[in-house]
Amino acid sequence: MFPALALTMPGLVISVLAHGFGGTNGLPLPRWLLAYCVGFTIVILFIVLRVVLLSPPRPKPSPRRELLGRFLVATRAIGLLIFAGVVIAA
């Protein structure tokens, strides 16, 4: 299954890296072409999402949901204050 040199862990790592896993330039594409492809893919993704999700469903307001919303805002504010305190203390 593995070559004879891959009986130890360093041999296995070298064997895996030889096949392009974990490398920084693993694709045989120029960087500019890769950048254009990624940008084009993101644009197509947002166009498809816009077509599929014409208008998001809005839940009906209820007193319980309003109370839950206020609770979530309060807990997020407390969490933000604790985070800011940790950052300032560091």
Salt bridges, closest charged atoms under 4 A:
GLU66 OE2 - ARG70 NH2 3.02
